[in-house]
Amino acid sequence: MKIKLIGTGSIGAKRISASTLIDEQILVDMPNGIVKSLKKLGCDVLKIKVILITHLHGDHFFDIPFFMLEKFFYKSNEKTKIYCPKGTKTKVKQLFEIAFPGEYDKVRKFANVEFVEFKELKREKVLDSVYVDSKKVEHGKLKRAHGFIIEKGNKKIGFSGDSKLCKGVKEIVQQSDVCVVDMSLAENG
């Protein structure tokens, strides 16, 4: 698997917030400004087929409306599945209505985006020969925060989102060959 760290900053950093692109097709988290950052780095945003959202803080999902617009403007027929915590679709619609009133339904219809809201993923097949497991992680008062293990062939990559050291993060580290573990805040341990 080819891993590109697109963003490595936390919400207060000068760098773009954490986001990772895998094999040009899977994106972990979609923070504000990531669509422009991907394009600036020469990545084809329209090739992204899977987006995994760790939790519903703005620095992890606020660019979904701009991703949808990109697909709409370029008339991309490729389906993109967004695996996300329950409630994401409603929040994205609210964001869209604030940014582009009255356009959500039209854009969503032609952007070919499907929200897959989950409580847990167990070896979910997201692409040919690519599977994802979710692990519940601790992130402040959020009830729905997840880390992921992405498996392709005999390799596993783990992701935590910006969570604190907890049972879920330990499981991700133990079960993965490589991990991108974000514990950027001191109170996260």
C-alpha positions as CSV (number, residue, x, y, z in Angstrom):
1,M,0.0,0.0,0.0
2,K,1.2,3.5,-0.9
3,I,0.7,6.0,2.0
4,K,0.7,9.8,1.5
5,L,0.5,11.9,4.6
6,I,-1.5,14.9,3.1
7,G,-2.0,16.7,6.4
8,T,-0.1,16.2,9.7
9,G,-1.2,19.1,11.8
10,S,-3.7,19.5,14.6
11,I,-6.4,22.1,14.7
12,G,-4.1,24.8,16.0
13,A,-1.1,24.0,13.8
14,K,0.1,25.9,10.7
15,R,0.0,22.7,8.7
16,I,-3.2,21.2,7.3
17,S,-5.0,18.9,9.7
18,A,-4.4,15.2,9.7
19,S,-5.4,13.3,6.6
20,T,-3.8,10.3,4.8
21,L,-4.3,9.1,1.2
22,I,-3.8,5.4,0.6
23,D,-3.2,4.0,-3.0
24,E,-4.7,7.2,-4.4
25,Q,-8.2,5.8,-3.6
26,I,-8.7,5.8,0.2
27,L,-8.7,9.0,2.3
28,V,-8.7,8.9,6.1
29,D,-10.4,12.1,7.3
30,M,-11.4,15.1,5.3
31,P,-10.4,18.2,7.2
32,N,-11.1,21.8,6.1
33,G,-8.9,22.6,3.0
34,I,-7.9,19.1,2.2
35,V,-9.4,19.1,-1.3
36,K,-7.2,22.1,-2.3
37,S,-4.2,20.5,-0.6
38,L,-4.7,17.3,-2.6
39,K,-5.0,19.1,-5.8
40,K,-1.9,21.3,-5.0
41,L,0.1,18.0,-4.4
42,G,-1.0,16.7,-7.8
43,C,-3.4,14.1,-6.5
44,D,-6.6,13.4,-8.5
45,V,-9.4,14.0,-6.1
46,L,-11.8,12.2,-8.4
47,K,-10.0,8.9,-7.9
48,I,-11.0,8.8,-4.3
49,K,-13.4,5.9,-3.8
50,V,-13.5,5.5,-0.1
51,I,-13.4,8.1,2.7
52,L,-13.0,7.0,6.3
53,I,-14.1,9.6,9.0
54,T,-12.7,9.0,12.5
55,H,-15.0,11.4,14.3
56,L,-17.2,14.5,13.9
57,H,-15.0,17.4,14.8
58,G,-14.6,19.9,12.0
59,D,-10.9,19.2,11.4
60,H,-11.9,15.7,10.4
61,F,-14.9,16.1,8.1
62,F,-15.6,19.8,7.1
63,D,-14.3,19.5,3.5
64,I,-16.9,16.8,2.5
65,P,-19.1,19.5,0.9
66,F,-16.2,20.7,-1.2
67,F,-15.3,17.2,-2.2
68,M,-18.9,16.7,-3.3
69,L,-18.8,19.9,-5.3
70,E,-15.6,18.8,-7.0
71,K,-17.3,15.6,-8.1
72,F,-20.3,17.5,-9.2
73,F,-18.4,20.1,-11.2
74,Y,-16.3,17.6,-13.0
75,K,-19.2,15.2,-13.5
76,S,-17.4,12.3,-11.9
77,N,-19.3,9.0,-12.4
78,E,-17.1,7.1,-9.9
79,K,-19.0,6.3,-6.7
80,T,-17.4,7.4,-3.4
81,K,-18.4,5.7,-0.2
82,I,-18.0,7.8,3.0
83,Y,-17.7,5.5,6.0
84,C,-18.6,7.6,9.0
85,P,-20.1,7.8,12.5
86,K,-23.9,8.0,12.8
87,G,-25.1,11.5,12.2
88,T,-22.5,12.5,9.7
89,K,-24.9,12.7,6.7
90,T,-27.2,15.2,8.6
91,K,-24.2,17.3,9.7
92,V,-22.8,17.4,6.2
93,K,-26.2,18.5,4.8
94,Q,-26.3,21.3,7.5
95,L,-22.8,22.4,6.5
96,F,-23.8,22.3,2.8
97,E,-26.9,24.4,3.5
98,I,-24.8,27.0,5.3
99,A,-22.2,27.2,2.6
100,F,-24.4,26.7,-0.5
101,P,-28.1,27.1,0.4
102,G,-30.5,25.0,-1.5
103,E,-27.9,23.1,-3.5
104,Y,-27.4,19.9,-1.4
105,D,-29.9,17.6,-3.0
106,K,-28.9,18.5,-6.6
107,V,-25.2,18.2,-5.8
108,R,-25.5,15.0,-3.8
109,K,-27.5,13.3,-6.6
110,F,-24.9,14.0,-9.3
111,A,-21.8,13.7,-7.1
112,N,-22.4,10.0,-6.6
113,V,-21.5,10.0,-2.9
114,E,-22.9,7.4,-0.5
115,F,-22.8,7.9,3.3
116,V,-22.3,4.6,5.1
117,E,-22.9,5.5,8.8
118,F,-21.8,2.8,11.1
119,K,-21.5,1.8,14.7
120,E,-18.7,-0.7,14.0
121,L,-17.0,-2.1,10.9
122,K,-15.8,-5.7,11.0
123,R,-13.7,-6.7,8.0
124,E,-15.9,-4.4,5.8
125,K,-14.9,-4.9,2.1
126,V,-14.4,-1.3,0.9
127,L,-12.6,-2.1,-2.4
128,D,-11.4,-5.2,-4.2
129,S,-9.1,-6.9,-1.8
130,V,-9.3,-4.0,0.7
131,Y,-11.0,-4.5,4.1
132,V,-11.5,-2.2,7.1
133,D,-12.1,-2.8,10.8
134,S,-13.0,0.0,13.1
135,K,-11.9,0.3,16.7
136,K,-13.7,2.5,19.2
137,V,-11.2,5.1,20.6
138,E,-11.5,7.8,23.2
139,H,-11.6,11.4,22.1
140,G,-12.8,13.7,24.8
141,K,-16.6,13.6,25.3
142,L,-17.4,12.3,21.8
143,K,-19.2,9.0,22.0
144,R,-18.5,8.1,18.4
145,A,-14.8,8.2,17.7
146,H,-13.1,5.5,15.7
147,G,-9.7,4.3,14.6
148,F,-9.2,2.0,11.6
149,I,-7.2,-0.9,10.5
150,I,-7.0,-1.1,6.7
151,E,-6.0,-4.5,5.3
152,K,-4.8,-5.3,1.8
153,G,-3.2,-8.6,1.1
154,N,-1.1,-9.5,4.1
155,K,-0.4,-5.9,5.2
156,K,-2.4,-3.8,7.7
157,I,-2.2,-0.1,8.3
158,G,-3.7,1.4,11.5
159,F,-5.1,4.9,12.1
160,S,-6.2,6.5,15.3
161,G,-7.4,10.0,14.6
162,D,-6.4,12.4,17.4
163,S,-7.5,10.2,20.3
164,K,-5.9,9.5,23.6
165,L,-4.0,6.3,24.4
166,C,-6.7,3.8,25.1
167,K,-7.7,0.2,24.5
168,G,-8.7,0.8,20.9
169,V,-5.4,2.5,20.0
170,K,-3.4,-0.3,21.6
171,E,-5.4,-2.8,19.6
172,I,-4.8,-0.9,16.4
173,V,-1.0,-0.8,17.1
174,Q,-0.8,-4.5,18.0
175,Q,-2.8,-5.6,15.0
176,S,-1.1,-3.4,12.3
177,D,2.2,-3.5,10.4
178,V,2.4,0.3,10.2
179,C,0.4,2.9,12.2
180,V,-0.4,6.6,11.8
181,V,-1.3,7.5,15.4
182,D,-2.2,11.1,16.1
183,M,-2.1,12.1,19.8
184,S,-1.4,15.7,19.2
185,L,-2.8,17.2,22.4
186,A,-1.0,16.8,25.7
187,E,-4.2,15.9,27.6
188,N,-4.6,12.9,25.3
189,G,-1.6,11.3,27.0
